[in-house]
Amino acid sequence: DRVRVDDVLDLPESTDETIEVQLEPKAKRIYSQIKQDFISDLGGSIVTAANAMVVALRLSQITGGTLRDEDDELHEVSTAKREALQDYLKDCGEPVVVFGRFHSDLDAIHEASENAGLSSSELSGRVNELDRWQQGETSVLVAQNQAGSVGIDLTRSRIAIFYSLSYSLSEYLQLRARVLRPGQGRNVLFKHLIAQSTVDPLIYRALESRGKVVDAIVDGLLFEELESKR
């Protein structure tokens, strides 16, 4: 059997919770159309990991609130996750790390923080303000998944929120390990923003069970396609 790091090290306990959101009717229609276009484009072809990931990325971006059109212009299609995060941050009262996948997600997290009356710093491929947050100058660290998984210490916070989920199990576990690691003296809370009836629950369940995210997405899309034909 595999030995997990938290079984060996004397680490605090951790709890996983979800914040469930519902996309607005307009966002649901856009989401459904993107998914249906993908299934139609397959024309009976087999759903592969590669083409499932292409559509999953677009669908995940929609659940985060934005969508790029054919001219690469970014459009806001939903505020559901941003508003749910804003409501949570208002009552949080302590330093928080919020992980996001896309730059548009990071922008939404900054906006949610500002609307909640909190200052924020960013750690991403476009800027590194980690020191400001670690030194207590800001309350919220907005961390891009790819940047936040590198060996850094985020133990200033005991709360980590996943605005958008990683498709990589190893990356997801590394993100968690930045907060739940030696030096963390408090129990840790991991919150996950999940848009219902989207790819979000598929991804979350796969990560939670330590399964293969890509397989879960492929299976989920296939199941939804079969169900729609019944």
Beta strands, then each sheet from edge to edge (+ up, - down):
strand 1: 14-21
strand 2: 66-68
strand 3: 74-76
strand 4: 96-100
strand 5: 120-123
strand 6: 140-144
strand 7: 159-162
strand 8: 188-195
sheet 1: 1+ 8+ 7+ 4+ 6+ 5+
sheet 2: 2+ 3-
end
